[in-house]
Amino acid sequence: VITADDTPNKKPAPDGLNMILSSLKSSSAVYIGDSIDDLQAARAANIDFIGVLPPETDRNKLRNLFKENGVKIILESINSIRKAIK
């Protein structure tokens, strides 16, 4: 587990994602996130991104932001993740 307390720079810096990739000895991953900061961190780490619309946010606004920023997969619920990654 890597948290914001473990990184020198917080999101949208990719530090946490880069630490995870390094510890897994992997250069590829998919980041599932629910904010523009998550998207920016994924892009900075050069990994794919799936957007999730959490219930406690302005879902239409976030959906539009994701679309405007080229997110190809946007989930209405994290419960849809299995179907999305197939």
Secondary structure, 3 states (H helix, E strand, C coil): CCCHHHCCCCCCCCHHHHHHHHHHCCCCCEEEECCHHHHHHHHHCCCEEEEECCCCCCHHHHHHHHHHCCCCCEECCHHHHHHHHC
